[in-house]
Amino acid sequence: MEEKTGFFQSGRDYESRYVNHRYLSYEKKILSQYESVDYFSPHSKVYKEWVAKQPARFEWDRWVTMGCIGFLVGLTAFVMHQGISLISESMHEVALNQIEESKIGEGWAVLTGISIILVLLSSSIVVIWCPAAGGSGLPELIAYLNGTNVRRIFSLKTYVVKFISCLLAVGSGLPVGPEGPMIALGGLIGASVSQFKSKVLKLDIALFKRLRNSEDRRNFLTAGAGAGVSAAFGAPVGGLLFAMEEVSSFWSDKLGWQTFFCCMVSAFTADLFNSAFSKFEYTGNFGLFQKDNYIIFHVENYIPLNLLVFLPAIVLGAIGGVLGALFTFTNLKIVRIRRLLHDSAARIPNLLSLVKIIEPILIITIVSTLKVLVSDAFPCMQPQCIFTNSSFSPVCLGHGGGNGFHTELTVETFACEQQDDDIVIVNGNQYFNGTYNPFATLFFASGEEAIHHLFSRQTHNELPPLPLAIALLLYFPLACWTAGTSVASGLVVPMLLIGGLFGRLVGCLAVMVVGVHTTPFWAWLDPGAFALIGAASFFGGVSRLTMSLAVILMEMTNDIQFLLPIMVTIMVSKWVGDLLTHSFYHALLEVKCIPFLDSEPFITHNGDPVSLELFKAADAMCSPVQCVKEKESVSRLASLLMSCEHSGFPVVNEEQQLIGSITRRTLAVVLEYLHDHNKDMVHYEDFLAHDPSYRQKIILEKLSGSGAEDVTIDLEQYINQSAVSVPTSFSLHRTYVLFRTLGLRHLVVTDERNVVVGILSRKDLMGHALEDKLVQVLGEVVGSEGVLGGIKEERRAAEL
């Protein structure tokens, strides 16, 4: 019988953070296809022999590796931003040359044509060469660091394709940003460079061999992700906090120090090169760190705060939480609709690839058309603060000083008539005195330029409410649609832009109601200040970041005075957003059916939360368990690997008592070496250098045949002697904490005689799985019906 769910059914896309996502049967099959990875290497005899041979270097090799990762991530960010600026500004300059000559049609054709070519290249290389490079890559990165093995995301091909695709997609004018892919690229660099080995580049530096283990690789990946944030935002401390808060599931003081160093090197490298280059053209001043080069959205005019500013901060936080949840919910529905279309297109050869390539082309065509046509529909606007008859107009604060109201010099004139006196110089200061297009200032320019205008202070009348509202209504659905298409792209710039739009809109309405005040007591009533708070609230409403987001915004704007209002609005937006949906990136993990263990599971019974301390490990374990003995016949091992898909097995003695564990990969490599080299002794270096080949199935079939039952393998050398186990009566809550904290792949459950009676994997401890397994137990423990709220609802509701 086909399972169906409702459009607004709780437990699907519309779900509180305190409600577990409900997976359908086919989605559970996708979940089961993912393998977990251990945080620590198997503590076997061959591993200990390998460790004993490694030289003790007092950590200097790890610090050198962190420095290399930081430098390469910073260099990647520099090339990325310079390339985007070159492509974007060159394209818009060519189009504006036509538009300024009143050739609107020609300008639209140039802008749309160039954009389509860029997006075509961006999506084609992803669809044809490396589908794993699509999107931001953040959900997959988070999942890997949480302990799920996501394949093909850390290859050299993925790096090249993701970099080029992001460069072209952002440069084309799609409503996306480069920050998400930069974080994923940072993680990719951390995971790859730390191994100092590449089959493609034929590189193998033996000096750093001791770093080729899962623990070090995951630590370097964490540091690389933090360095990606550091280089993308110019926020080294924010990068450290992001890695700790959002990306990493395992943290230590040592990793914190090393990540801090990596983020510092990354930011320094990016700022150093950006200080001397503009669109790859050398401008001099190498090593001169000017604020416009390394503070992305630098706020020029600081304004004093007032206690009353916390009222709009709370209101904007609530709005940002609702809009952030709406953005997440809408995007998830679009993802599901896109998946249905892809499933239909897959029935016709090559149609699926064509559909994936055409979708972003359709979006950029709409975006380019709106840029030109809507901008052309808006009348040119005269700045209210102008310089006439040797004096400023009365609306200007200061009446002739540089500290008053003004219109920025960088506003977009679009097709407005330009005069020689559009820019006047008074007392050495330049002022804009001509006409400009407020909507083009927001929508025609790049996302970063629009954010600059939204955050600008003492520009109360530069952007009226109408263009702000229209830009918000157009940009919100377009950004929501673009996220998830077959291009490498991020959402940070769209989140800041959307939040800045509604924040400044609220600020303009507030100024219209209470008027413009010149006293310091009311200086906080500035639309630019509201835009910054709005950006923080929407960013927090989508991502649910807290500490790292506050610090990133401070480092991006250098406006430390607004730290407290930003902290308040972030907390409110998170609280409101958590009541409506899961965070955006965790929701994408659920839609993509990638296993993920949250910091703490939420189990409910009839709508009420239930503590896992009331349950035992035996209540959630899988049983019976396939075990292997210390000495097994080749045929039995081969048959075992062929008959089941388990990724690990407990190892028991003759009395069925637990003595350790062994992974499926270890058994496969040992059997393959036995078949190819007629030896059953495999060293740890062989496991590092070798993956079971595509011939594995053929080899297992041969080894499981007649004659192999007489050949016995001693697995003593390969058994993980530090396999963690818990008794059946062990608290389920503490089992969950133990599993997640140690980054386990399997957790064996034993009885009082240490006999294996069950096993727990990552998928067994996910919230939905715990609820399903505890349904019957709940009735006895809680004394109620024994039916969890939402399970019956899932089974009888209707699916999108």
Residue pairs with C-beta under 8 A, 6 or more apart in sequence:
3 24
3 25
3 794
3 795
3 799
4 797
4 798
4 799
5 12
5 22
5 24
5 794
5 797
5 798
5 799
5 800
6 12
6 797
6 798
6 799
7 333
7 798
7 800
8 14
9 22
9 793
9 794
9 797
10 16
10 19
10 790
10 793
11 19
11 20
11 21
11 22
11 790
11 793
11 794
12 21
12 22
12 794
13 328
13 329
13 332
13 333
13 336
13 581
13 587
13 591
14 329
14 580
14 581
15 21
15 581
15 582
16 578
16 579
16 580
16 581
17 544
17 578
17 579
17 581
17 582
17 583
17 602
18 578
18 602
18 604
18 609
19 602
19 604
19 790
20 601
20 602
20 603
20 604
20 766
20 767
20 768
20 770
20 771
20 790
21 582
21 587
21 590
21 767
21 768
22 768
22 790
22 791
22 794
23 31
23 590
23 593
23 768
24 799
27 593
28 593
30 593
31 593
31 594
31 595
31 763
31 766
32 645
32 763
34 148
34 149
34 150
34 594
34 595
35 148
35 149
35 647
36 147
36 148
36 149
36 595
36 647
36 745
36 746
36 761
36 762
37 144
37 147
37 148
37 149
37 214
37 745
38 147
38 214
38 743
38 744
38 745
39 147
39 214
39 215
39 218
39 250
39 742
39 743
39 744
40 214
40 215
40 722
40 742
40 743
41 47
41 213
41 214
41 215
42 661
42 662
42 663
42 666
42 718
42 720
43 720
43 721
43 722
44 684
44 717
44 718
44 719
44 720
44 721
45 716
45 717
45 718
45 719
45 721
46 682
46 683
46 684
46 687
46 717
46 718
47 684
49 683
49 684
50 683
50 684
50 685
51 210
54 209
54 210
55 210
57 210
61 207
61 208
61 210
61 211
62 211
62 216
62 258
63 258
63 261
65 193
65 194
65 196
65 208
65 211
65 220
66 220
66 223
66 258
66 259
66 261
66 262
66 265
67 261
67 262
67 265
68 193
69 186
69 189
69 190
69 193
69 194
69 220
69 223
69 224
69 227
69 262
69 266
70 223
70 227
70 230
70 261
70 262
70 263
70 264
70 265
70 266
70 268
70 269
71 265
71 266
71 269
72 189
72 193
73 182
73 185
73 186
73 189
73 190
73 224
73 227
73 228
73 230
73 231
73 262
73 266
73 269
74 227
74 230
74 231
74 265
74 266
74 267
74 268
74 269
74 270
74 272
74 273
75 269
75 270
75 273
76 163
76 182
76 185
76 186
76 189
76 231
77 182
77 228
77 231
77 232
77 266
77 270
78 231
78 269
78 270
78 273
78 274
78 277
80 163
80 166
80 167
80 178
80 182
81 178
81 270
81 274
82 274
82 277
82 278
82 279
82 280
83 167
83 171
83 280
84 167
84 170
84 171
84 178
85 278
85 279
86 171
86 279
86 280
87 118
87 167
87 168
87 171
87 172
88 170
88 171
88 173
88 446
89 279
89 446
91 111
91 114
91 115
91 118
91 171
91 172
91 173
92 111
92 173
92 444
92 445
92 446
94 110
94 114
95 107
95 108
95 110
95 111
95 114
95 372
96 107
96 414
97 107
98 104
98 106
98 107
98 110
99 107
99 372
99 414
99 415
100 413
100 414
100 415
100 418
102 415
104 372
104 376
104 415
107 372
108 368
108 369
108 372
108 373
111 173
111 368
111 371
111 372
112 364
112 365
112 368
112 369
114 172
115 172
115 173
115 364
115 365
115 367
115 368
116 361
116 364
116 365
118 168
118 169
118 171
118 172
118 364
119 168
119 169
119 172
119 174
119 360
119 361
119 363
119 364
119 487
120 357
120 361
121 164
121 168
122 164
122 165
122 166
122 168
122 169
122 172
122 360
122 487
122 488
123 165
123 169
123 356
123 357
123 359
123 360
123 361
123 485
123 486
123 487
124 357
125 133
125 161
125 164
125 165
126 133
126 134
126 161
126 165
126 486
126 487
126 488
127 134
127 353
127 356
127 357
127 486
128 353
129 157
129 161
130 152
130 155
130 157
130 158
130 161
130 162
131 486
132 140
132 151
132 152
132 153
132 155
132 158
133 157
133 158
133 161
133 162
133 165
133 488
134 165
134 485
134 486
134 487
134 488
135 180
135 483
135 484
135 488
135 489
136 180
136 181
136 183
136 184
136 488
136 489
136 490
136 491
137 153
137 162
137 180
137 181
137 183
137 184
137 185
137 187
137 188
137 488
138 180
138 183
138 184
138 490
138 585
139 585
139 586
139 588
139 589
139 592
139 594
140 150
140 153
140 184
140 594
141 153
141 183
141 184
141 187
141 221
141 225
141 247
142 246
142 247
142 585
142 586
142 589
142 596
143 150
143 589
143 594
143 595
143 596
144 150
144 153
144 218
144 221
145 187
145 218
145 221
145 222
145 225
145 247
145 248
145 249
145 250
146 249
146 596
146 597
147 249
147 597
147 743
147 744
147 745
147 762
148 594
148 595
148 596
148 762
150 594
152 158
153 184
153 188
154 187
154 188
154 191
154 192
154 221
155 192
156 192
156 198
156 200
156 201
158 188
159 185
159 188
159 189
159 192
161 488
162 181
162 184
162 185
162 188
162 488
163 181
163 185
163 488
165 181
165 487
165 488
166 178
166 181
166 182
166 487
166 488
166 489
166 490
167 178
168 487
169 176
169 360
169 487
169 488
169 489
170 176
170 177
170 178
170 489
172 364
173 364
173 367
173 368
173 371
173 446
174 360
174 363
174 364
174 367
174 482
174 487
174 489
175 367
175 447
175 475
175 478
175 479
175 482
175 494
175 497
176 479
176 482
176 483
176 487
176 489
176 490
176 491
176 493
176 494
177 447
177 489
177 490
177 491
177 492
177 493
177 494
178 232
178 489
178 490
178 493
179 229
179 232
179 233
179 490
179 492
179 493
180 489
180 490
180 491
180 492
181 488
181 489
181 490
182 228
182 229
182 231
182 232
182 490
183 225
183 228
183 229
183 232
183 242
183 247
183 490
184 225
184 228
185 228
186 224
186 225
186 226
186 227
186 228
186 229
186 231
186 266
187 221
187 222
187 224
187 225
187 228
187 247
188 224
189 224
189 227
190 220
190 221
190 222
190 223
190 224
190 225
190 227
190 262
191 217
191 220
191 221
191 224
192 198
193 220
193 224
194 208
194 211
194 216
194 217
194 220
194 221
195 208
195 211
195 212
195 217
196 203
196 204
196 205
196 207
196 208
196 211
197 203
197 204
197 205
197 212
198 204
209 685
211 217
211 220
212 688
218 250
218 743
219 255
219 258
222 243
222 247
222 248
222 255
222 259
223 243
223 255
223 258
223 259
223 262
223 263
224 262
225 242
225 243
225 247
226 239
226 240
226 242
226 243
226 244
226 247
226 259
226 262
226 263
227 239
227 259
227 262
227 263
227 265
227 266
228 239
228 266
229 235
229 238
229 239
229 242
229 243
229 263
229 548
229 552
230 236
230 238
230 239
230 240
230 262
230 263
230 264
230 266
230 267
231 239
231 266
231 267
231 269
231 270
232 492
233 239
233 296
233 492
233 552
233 555
233 556
234 267
234 270
234 271
234 294
234 295
234 296
234 555
234 556
235 267
235 551
235 552
235 555
235 556
236 260
236 263
236 264
236 266
236 267
236 555
237 263
237 551
237 555
238 548
238 549
238 551
238 552
238 554
238 555
239 259
239 263
239 266
239 267
240 256
240 259
240 260
240 263
241 547
241 548
241 551
241 552
242 545
242 548
242 552
243 259
243 263
244 251
244 256
244 259
244 548
245 545
245 546
245 547
245 548
246 543
246 545
246 548
246 585
248 255
249 597
249 740
249 743
250 741
250 743
267 294
270 294
271 289
271 293
271 294
272 286
272 287
272 289
274 293
274 294
275 285
275 286
275 287
275 288
275 289
275 290
275 293
275 294
276 282
276 283
276 284
276 285
276 286
276 287
277 283
291 298
291 558
292 298
295 555
295 556
295 557
295 558
296 448
296 556
297 448
297 451
297 452
297 455
297 496
297 556
297 557
298 557
298 558
299 455
299 456
299 457
299 528
299 532
299 557
299 558
299 559
300 456
300 457
301 403
301 457
301 458
302 457
302 559
302 561
303 457
303 458
303 520
303 523
303 524
303 526
303 529
303 561
304 520
304 521
304 523
304 524
304 561
305 524
305 561
305 562
305 564
305 565
306 521
306 522
306 523
306 524
308 524
309 524
309 529
309 565
310 564
310 565
310 568
312 506
312 507
312 510
312 530
312 533
313 533
313 565
313 566
313 568
313 569
313 572
314 568
314 569
314 572
315 506
316 502
316 503
316 506
316 530
316 533
316 534
316 537
316 569
317 537
317 540
317 568
317 569
317 570
317 571
317 572
317 573
317 576
318 572
318 573
318 576
319 502
319 506
319 534
319 537
320 499
320 502
320 534
320 536
320 537
320 538
320 539
320 540
320 541
320 569
320 572
320 573
320 576
320 577
321 537
321 540
321 541
321 572
321 573
321 574
321 575
321 576
321 577
321 579
321 580
322 541
322 576
322 577
322 580
323 476
323 498
323 499
323 502
323 538
323 541
324 537
324 538
324 539
324 540
324 541
324 542
324 543
324 573
324 577
324 584
325 541
325 576
325 577
325 580
325 581
327 476
327 479
327 480
327 498
327 538
327 541
327 542
327 584
328 542
328 577
328 581
328 582
328 583
328 584
328 587
329 580
329 581
330 477
330 480
331 480
331 483
331 484
331 584
332 587
332 588
332 591
333 800
334 480
334 481
334 484
335 484
335 588
335 591
336 591
336 800
337 800
338 359
338 484
341 355
342 352
342 355
342 356
345 351
345 352
345 354
345 355
346 352
356 485
356 486
357 486
359 485
359 486
360 482
360 485
360 486
360 487
363 478
363 481
363 482
363 485
366 478
367 478
370 443
370 474
371 440
371 443
371 444
372 444
374 439
374 443
374 470
374 474
375 412
375 414
375 415
375 437
375 439
375 440
375 443
375 444
376 414
376 415
378 437
378 438
378 439
378 440
378 467
380 413
380 414
380 415
380 416
380 417
380 435
380 436
380 437
381 435
381 436
381 437
381 438
381 464
382 435
383 406
383 407
383 432
383 433
383 434
383 436
383 461
383 462
384 393
384 395
384 405
384 407
384 461
385 392
385 393
385 395
385 396
385 404
385 405
385 406
385 407
385 431
385 461
386 392
386 393
386 431
386 433
387 393
387 424
387 426
387 431
387 433
391 399
391 400
392 398
392 399
392 400
392 404
392 426
395 405
395 461
395 516
396 404
396 405
396 406
397 403
397 404
397 405
397 458
397 518
398 404
400 426
400 427
402 427
402 429
403 458
404 458
405 458
405 459
405 460
405 461
405 516
406 431
406 432
406 458
406 459
407 431
407 432
407 436
407 459
407 461
407 462
408 432
408 453
408 456
408 459
408 462
409 423
409 430
409 431
409 432
410 449
410 452
410 453
411 432
411 436
411 437
411 438
411 441
411 453
411 462
412 436
412 437
412 440
412 441
412 444
412 445
413 422
413 434
413 435
413 436
413 437
413 440
414 436
414 437
414 440
414 444
415 437
416 434
416 435
416 436
416 437
417 435
418 434
419 434
421 433
421 434
422 432
422 433
422 434
422 435
423 430
423 431
423 432
423 433
423 434
424 430
424 431
424 433
425 431
437 444
438 462
438 463
438 464
438 467
439 467
439 470
439 471
441 450
441 453
441 462
441 463
441 467
442 450
442 453
442 454
442 463
442 467
442 468
442 471
442 501
443 450
443 471
443 474
443 475
445 453
447 493
447 494
447 496
447 497
448 493
450 497
450 500
451 493
451 496
451 497
451 500
451 535
453 459
453 462
453 463
454 463
454 497
454 500
454 501
454 503
454 504
454 528
454 531
454 535
455 500
455 528
455 531
455 532
455 535
455 557
456 462
456 528
457 526
457 528
457 529
458 526
458 528
459 527
459 528
460 508
460 511
460 516
460 526
460 527
463 504
463 508
463 527
464 508
465 505
465 508
465 509
465 512
468 501
468 504
468 505
468 508
469 505
471 501
472 498
472 501
472 502
472 505
475 494
475 497
475 498
475 501
476 498
479 491
479 494
479 497
479 498
482 489
482 494
483 489
483 491
483 494
484 588
491 542
491 584
492 539
495 535
495 538
495 539
495 542
495 543
496 535
496 538
496 539
497 535
498 538
499 531
499 534
499 535
499 536
499 537
499 538
499 539
500 531
500 532
500 534
500 535
501 531
501 534
502 534
502 538
503 530
503 531
503 532
503 533
503 534
503 535
503 537
503 538
504 527
504 528
504 530
504 531
504 534
506 530
506 534
507 525
507 526
507 527
507 528
507 529
507 530
507 531
507 534
508 527
510 525
510 530
511 525
511 527
514 522
514 525
516 525
517 523
517 525
529 562
532 553
532 557
532 559
532 562
532 566
533 562
533 565
533 566
533 569
535 553
536 549
536 550
536 553
536 566
536 569
536 570
536 573
537 569
537 570
537 572
537 573
538 573
539 545
539 549
539 553
539 570
540 546
540 549
540 569
540 570
540 571
540 573
540 574
540 577
541 573
541 574
541 576
541 577
542 577
542 583
542 584
543 549
543 583
543 584
543 585
544 574
544 577
544 578
544 583
544 584
545 570
546 570
546 571
546 574
549 570
550 563
550 566
550 567
550 570
553 566
554 560
554 563
554 566
577 583
581 587
582 590
586 596
586 598
589 596
590 596
595 762
595 763
595 766
596 766
597 736
597 739
597 740
597 762
597 765
597 766
598 767
599 740
600 736
601 612
601 736
601 765
601 766
601 767
601 770
602 609
602 767
603 609
603 610
603 611
603 612
603 767
603 770
603 771
603 774
604 610
604 771
604 788
604 789
604 790
605 778
605 782
605 784
605 788
605 789
606 784
606 785
606 787
606 788
606 789
607 789
610 778
610 781
610 782
611 733
612 731
612 732
612 733
612 736
612 770
613 731
613 732
613 733
613 734
614 781
614 782
615 731
615 732
615 733
615 774
615 777
615 781
616 728
616 729
616 730
616 731
616 732
617 726
617 727
617 728
617 729
617 730
617 731
617 732
617 735
617 747
617 749
617 758
617 760
618 728
618 729
618 749
618 757
618 758
619 732
619 773
619 774
619 777
620 732
620 735
620 760
620 764
620 765
620 769
620 770
620 773
620 774
621 728
621 749
621 757
621 758
621 759
621 760
621 764
622 758
622 759
622 760
622 761
622 764
623 749
623 757
623 758
623 759
624 758
625 649
625 650
625 748
625 756
625 757
625 758
625 759
626 640
626 644
626 646
626 649
627 649
627 650
627 651
627 652
627 656
627 756
628 637
628 640
628 649
628 650
628 651
628 652
628 662
628 667
628 715
629 651
629 652
629 653
629 654
629 715
630 651
630 653
630 659
630 714
630 715
630 716
630 719
631 712
631 713
631 714
631 715
631 716
632 712
632 713
632 715
633 708
633 709
633 710
633 711
633 712
633 713
634 671
634 674
634 703
634 708
634 709
634 711
634 712
634 713
635 703
635 704
635 705
635 708
635 709
635 711
636 709
637 667
637 671
637 703
637 713
638 671
638 699
638 700
638 701
638 703
638 704
638 708
639 704
640 649
640 667
641 664
641 667
641 668
641 671
641 700
642 697
642 700
642 701
642 704
646 664
647 663
647 664
647 665
647 745
647 746
647 761
648 661
648 662
648 663
648 664
648 745
648 746
649 661
649 662
649 663
649 664
649 667
650 658
650 660
650 661
650 723
650 746
650 748
650 756
650 759
651 658
651 659
651 660
651 661
651 662
651 715
651 719
651 723
652 658
652 659
652 755
652 756
653 659
655 755
656 755
656 756
657 750
657 753
657 754
657 755
657 756
658 723
658 725
658 748
658 750
658 754
658 755
658 756
659 719
659 721
660 719
660 720
660 721
660 722
660 723
661 719
661 720
661 723
661 746
661 748
662 715
662 718
662 719
662 720
663 720
663 745
665 687
665 691
665 692
666 687
666 718
667 715
668 692
668 696
668 700
669 682
669 686
669 687
669 690
669 691
669 692
670 680
670 682
670 713
670 715
670 718
671 699
671 700
671 703
671 713
672 690
672 692
672 693
672 695
672 696
672 699
673 679
673 680
673 682
673 686
674 680
674 703
674 711
674 713
675 699
675 702
675 703
676 699
680 713
680 714
681 717
682 718
702 708
723 746
723 748
724 738
724 742
724 744
724 747
724 748
725 747
725 748
725 749
725 750
725 754
726 735
726 738
726 747
726 748
726 749
726 750
727 749
727 750
727 751
727 752
728 749
728 750
728 751
728 757
728 758
730 749
732 770
735 747
735 760
735 765
736 765
738 744
738 747
739 747
739 760
739 762
739 765
740 765
745 761
745 762
746 759
746 760
746 761
747 759
747 760
747 761
748 756
748 758
748 759
748 760
749 756
749 757
749 758
749 759
749 760
750 756
750 757
751 757
763 769
764 770
764 773
771 788
771 791
772 791
774 788
775 786
775 787
775 788
775 791
776 786
777 786
778 784
778 786
778 787
778 788
779 785
779 786
779 787
780 786
